Amino acid sequence: MAAPPTRPALRRRYDAKRDGVVETAAELFAGRGYHATRMQDVTAATGLTAGGLYHYFGSKEQLLIAICDALMEPLLSKVEALGIDELEAQLALRALVAAWVAHVAAHRQHMIVFLQERHVIEREPQWRHVAASRKRFERLLERTLERVEREGGVAFADRRLTTFALLGMVNHLPQWYRPRGRLSVEQIADGFCDMVLPAA
């Protein structure tokens, strides 16, 4: 795998092409399964030569790590940009869940791959970065729920259980969500929050 270019214009073009390879690989892995997808399948779907593909990714495992990274790092950036610590507690939770649901819905294939194939790389050194990003998000979610209790006058029966419930609901959204389905992503996010917050 070649090092990315340093010139800004070339780096933008490199990153855009690399992101396209990740998107294509996510679709293939989600549809066929990680083990059933060969690197030749990825080259055929992207239109790259084998050498061109290895310019961006040296192995199928690196592609899998990149798919997982495309989920967590952009989500953390989006949530951190919301400034939720400045919002009223319940509004902060709703803003966080809305951004989270929208991100997962927009990356359905990535999430399916993550849920189905994470065991392939969980023992690899590269997984530590993905695991650390997930832990940062979980801590942010739990901290927001703690604020809802402390500042919003809500008493969860078990805050940790509420955290896991939200993680399960949102992370398994791709199993049933359809872009043209009955509910919009905004309605889904509101519905999830309504399940854990008391009625107004």
N, C-alpha and C positions, 0 to 999 in steps of 0.2 A: 504494500500500500504506500503510495507516494505521499509526501508531506504536502499540506495545503499551500497554495501560493500565498505570498505575503502582500502583493500589490492589491489595494482595495477593490478595484474593478474586477480583477481576476478572481479574488477571493469570493466576491458576491456571486459570480457565475459558478464557481466551484461549489459553493454552499447550496445554491439553487439546484444544481444537478444532483448533488448528494442527497438533498431532501427528496427529490423525485425518485431516486433509487429506493430510499427508505419507504416512501409511500407505496411504491409498487411491490416491494418485498412484503410489506404488511398485508396487502391484499392477497398475495399468493399464499403466505403462511396461514392467514385466517381461513382461506378457502380450501386449501389442499392439506394443510398441516405442515409444520416445520420439517419433519423428517422426510415427508414425501416430496418436498420441494428441493430441487437441485439448483446449484448456482447457474447451471446452463439455462434453467427455466427463468431465472432472474435476468440473465443477459438477453434472452429472447424477448421477454416482456418489456425491457427497457430500451431495446434497440442498440445496446452497447455490445462491443466485442468482449471476450473474456478478459483481455488485457485492460480494456476500458473500465470494466467493472472493478477489477482488482486495483485500479488507480484510486478508488474510493473506499473499498472494503476488502480486507485481506482474507476474510473467511465468512462463512455463514453465521458463525457465532457473533462476529462483530456486527453483522446486520441485525441480529436479534437484540443485542445490547442497544444499538441505535434506535430501534423501534421502541424499546422501553424508555430510553432517554427522551424521545420525542413526546412521550406522555408527561413525564414528571417535571422536567426542567421548565418547559413553557408554561405549564400550569402554575408552578410556584411563582414564576415571574408575573403572570397575570394576577394572581391573588395578592401578591405583595404590592402591586401597583394600585390596588383598590383602596389602600389606606384604611383597612377595616378597624384598626385600633382607634381611629378617630370617630368611628360610627357608633351610634347607640347599639347596645349588645345584640338585640334581636335582629336589627337591621344588618349588623355585621355578619351574623350567621346566614341570613338570607342572601346577602351579596356573595359570600364565600361559596355557598351551595349553588347559586345561580351560575357563577363562573365555572365551577367544577363540572356541573351537569352539561353546560354548553361545550366545554372542552372535551369531555368524554364522548358526547354525542357526535362531535366533529371528528373524533378519532376512534370511531367504532372498531375499525379493523385492528388498529394498534392495541386496543384494550382486549379484544378477543385473543390476540396473539399473546399478550401479557398473561392473561388468565390461564390460557391453555399450555403455554410453553415455558413459563418462567422456571420450571423445575430443571430445564436443560442447562441453565446457566447459573443457578442459585449458588453453586459451590465454586464458581469461577471468581478470580480476583476482581474482574471488571464489574461483577454484580454489586460490590460494596458501594459503588457510587450510586447505583439505582436504589439500593436499599436505604442509603443515607437520605436521598431525596424523598423517598416515601415516608421515612420517619419524620423528616422536617414537616411534611404536610400533615401527618397525623397529629403531631404536637400542636400545630397551628389550629387544627380543627378542635382538638380537645381544649386548648386554651380559650378558644372562642366560646365553646359550650360552658366552660367554667365562668366566663364573664356573664353569660346569659343567666347563670344561677346567681352570681354575686350581685350583678347590677340590674338584672331584669326581673328579679323576684320569682324565678322559676326554680323548682326543686325536682330534678330528675331522680327517679327511683335509683338509678345507677348510671352515673355520667359516663363511665367507661363503656358500659353496655350500649348507651346511646351513641357513643363514638363508633363502635363496631357496627351498630345498626345502620348508621349513615354510610359508613364505608361499604358495607355490603349492598345497600340499595343502589348507590350511585355507581359503584364499580361493576355491578352486574347489569347495569342499564343496557349495554350493547346486546345482551342476549335477547331482548324483546323490543327495544326502541326501533321505530321506523320513521324516517324523516317526514313522511306524508301520513303519519298515523293520527290518531284522534287527539293526542295531546302535544302541545308545543313544548320545547325545552323549558321555556319559562314556566308553563303550567306544571310540568313535572317537578322542577326545582321547588316551586311554591308548595306543591303537594307533599314532597318529602319533608319540608320544614314544618308544615302543618301537622305532620304525624308526630313530631317530637316537641312542638311548642304548644302551650295551652291556647285554647280558643280566645280570641280577643273579646 
